[in-house]
Every structure is written in C-alpha cells, then in structure tokens.
Amino acid sequence: MDTATYKVEVASAFNEAAARYDRLGVEFFTPMGRRLVEHARPEQGESVLDIGCGVGASVFPAADRVGPRGNVLGIDIASGMVAQTMEHARAQSRDNVTALVMDAERPDLPERSFDVVMGGYSVIFLPDAPAALGRYVPLMADGGRLAFSTPVFDSGTFPFLPPVFTDLIPRSLLSDLPPEWRPERLQQRFNSWLEDPADLVRAVETAGYSDVRVVDEPVDMVARSGEAWVDWSHTQGMRLLWEHLTEDRSRELRSTLITALDAMRSGDGPLTIEVPVRYVTARVSR
Ligand SMILES: C[S@@+](CC[C@H](N)C(=O)[O-])C[C@H]1O[C@@H](n2cnc3c(N)ncnc32)[C@H](O)[C@@H]1O
C-alpha cells in the first residue's frame, strides 16, 4: 500500500468517526489530551500548533493556558475532525482557537510562528513521522518546544491500539486481514522507532531537537461495559482494523472482546484499565 492510499484510508476512517469521536462515554482521549498539555506547558500569550488535533482533546486545554493573547491552531487530515473542533470553538466562543484540514507530514505554515508543537496519539499515524518532526523545526520560534504522546508498544501489537487490547485479540481472527493491514507489518513500517526509548530519543534528536525526555505514565481508561468499549473502538484508530475484517471475523471479534473485557470488571461496575501512555518532550536545538 502506498502512503497516499494509506492516508486516504486514515482520513476516511476518522471522517466516519468524527461525529462520535470521544463522545461515547469512554474516558481516555480527554484526560490524555489534558496531560499532554501539562507536559507541553504552553504559557500565556504563546502560539501552539496541535498536529492530528481530532476534536480538540489538547487544543482546548492549551487554549486555556495561552489565554486571549495566545492562540492554538489544530490541523488534521480528516475534515470531519476539523469541523468538530471548529464547532466546539464557536460554541464556546473561543476566539483563540482555529482548526484547518492539513496533512501533518507536510504542514504549509509560516516559519517561526509557533512556540509549541504538540500531537496527541497522532504521530503514530504518520508514515514517516521522524521526517515530519524535522519539518516542525523551522515552524518554531527560538526555544520552541515539542510534545507528543503515543501508545507504549510491544512488538507486533496493533499500532494504533494500546497493547493491552491487542493481547485480547486472538491472532486467528486476524488471519483474513489484507497483509498490509496486519499488526506486525503496520507496526514495523510506521512505528518501530517508537518502541525502544533509546531509538525514539535518537530519532527526535536527529530531527533537530535536544533535551529529549520520554516519560511513561498510566491513564485510566474507563468504559461502562465491554460492549461500550467495543462500540467506542469503532470511533478511534482501531476502526482501521474493524474496516478490514470480514463480517464473520468482525462478529467473532466483537463477542470475544466483550466477553474478555466484561471479565475484567468487578460485578456491574465499570471497566477500568490502566493504559500506559508515552509522553515525549523536547526543545528545538538552535
Ligand atoms: C487517535 S486520533 C487523536 C486525536 C486527538 N489528538 C486526541 O488526542 O483526541 C488521531 C488523529 O490524527 C489524525 N491524523 C492521522 N493522520 C494524519 C495526518 N497525516 N495529518 C494530520 N492528521 C492526521 C486523524 O485524523 C485523527 O484525528
């Protein structure tokens, strides 16, 4: 699969998901987005670029921090996500928030116009993320900061999904997937540089940054039930897996996951899973 086709599929999956994204009662992206902003530490009056902004999990907390003299621009390849972010911005009269449809690998933005570039769970979708990180350097003012979050991967896990969930998916159910959508292939092709912190630090430094820090912290993912989690999984990166399964396999996977996830609840209580998240911060080295 060439990268153009891959990007069309990613944009289409997130367009389909946009209206329900982060709105199905499963807690994850909102707390993770808030935490990313705490790591990025934008200050009053600063300009922030959020790549792969989704519906604004990091955009709005960043807008709170930069205040009316600052501004936050979210970019996303999925127009549906951008429309949602703009709708929230208008509904909340956030004059310091804008969102644009743009490929985060080729940002067409003025040089030296941002103090912070951040990305929540989005660099994992970029076919050549280390090269993209390098393209953010000229966009940043002197002293610019980078901050992004990713899953903490194991080898062979589905690259857009925390490994704890990939482990619940029987490999036999994935045998019909087109080869290019198999977890190992995707992980190796796009995200292997994120697996080992030493590789990650090297890649970020090579892209033009220094003072690279990698911190793994848990985020509590909370869902009402296994079924609620599975419904939600169709609105995030796992949608790319669902879309490539046959109907039979999809049905089987749905019921396997619901059973496995419900077994992790205590009684009728919610499903709470501690998901490790990797936060990476760095400074432009110039
Ligand atoms: C898992 S979502 C995360 C969204 C948001 N940052 C959050 O924390 O909720 C990943 C986002 O990256 C976007 N994305 C994927 N590839 C992209 C690309 N090449 N350029 C810009 N955005 C991209 C998707 O459309 C999606 O909105």
The ligand as an SDF file (V2000), in Angstrom:
LIG
                    3D

 27 29  0  0  0  0  0  0  0  0999 V2000
   -6.2810    8.9760   17.7060 C   0  0  0  0  0  0  0  0  0  0  0  0
   -6.7230   10.4890   16.9580 S   0  0  0  0  0  0  0  0  0  0  0  0
   -6.1200   11.6520   18.1760 C   0  0  0  0  0  0  0  0  0  0  0  0
   -6.8470   12.9630   18.0960 C   0  0  0  0  0  0  0  0  0  0  0  0
   -6.5350   13.9590   19.2020 C   0  0  0  0  0  0  0  0  0  0  0  0
   -5.1650   14.4110   19.1410 N   0  0  0  0  0  0  0  0  0  0  0  0
   -6.8770   13.3920   20.5490 C   0  0  0  0  0  0  0  0  0  0  0  0
   -5.9670   13.3030   21.3990 O   0  0  0  0  0  0  0  0  0  0  0  0
   -8.0400   13.0160   20.7620 O   0  0  0  0  0  0  0  0  0  0  0  0
   -5.5500   10.6900   15.6490 C   0  0  0  0  0  0  0  0  0  0  0  0
   -5.8370   11.8950   14.7580 C   0  0  0  0  0  0  0  0  0  0  0  0
   -4.7460   12.0550   13.8390 O   0  0  0  0  0  0  0  0  0  0  0  0
   -5.3030   12.4500   12.5970 C   0  0  0  0  0  0  0  0  0  0  0  0
   -4.3240   12.1500   11.5320 N   0  0  0  0  0  0  0  0  0  0  0  0
   -3.9280   10.9490   11.0710 C   0  0  0  0  0  0  0  0  0  0  0  0
   -3.0320   11.0970   10.0770 N   0  0  0  0  0  0  0  0  0  0  0  0
   -2.8500   12.4270    9.9120 C   0  0  0  0  0  0  0  0  0  0  0  0
   -2.0550   13.2100    9.0290 C   0  0  0  0  0  0  0  0  0  0  0  0
   -1.2580   12.6630    8.1130 N   0  0  0  0  0  0  0  0  0  0  0  0
   -2.1270   14.5550    9.1420 N   0  0  0  0  0  0  0  0  0  0  0  0
   -2.9500   15.1460   10.0470 C   0  0  0  0  0  0  0  0  0  0  0  0
   -3.7390   14.4470   10.8910 N   0  0  0  0  0  0  0  0  0  0  0  0
   -3.6810   13.1000   10.8460 C   0  0  0  0  0  0  0  0  0  0  0  0
   -6.5820   11.6500   12.4960 C   0  0  0  0  0  0  0  0  0  0  0  0
   -7.4800   12.1620   11.5360 O   0  0  0  0  0  0  0  0  0  0  0  0
   -7.0950   11.7400   13.9350 C   0  0  0  0  0  0  0  0  0  0  0  0
   -7.9390   12.8560   14.1210 O   0  0  0  0  0  0  0  0  0  0  0  0
  1  2  1  0
  2  3  1  0
  2 10  1  0
  3  4  1  0
  4  5  1  0
  5  6  1  0
  5  7  1  0
  7  8  2  0
  7  9  1  0
 10 11  1  0
 11 12  1  0
 11 26  1  0
 12 13  1  0
 13 14  1  0
 13 24  1  0
 14 15  1  0
 14 23  1  0
 15 16  2  0
 16 17  1  0
 17 18  1  0
 17 23  2  0
 18 19  1  0
 18 20  2  0
 20 21  1  0
 21 22  2  0
 22 23  1  0
 24 25  1  0
 24 26  1  0
 26 27  1  0
M  CHG  2   2   1   9  -1
M  END
$$$$
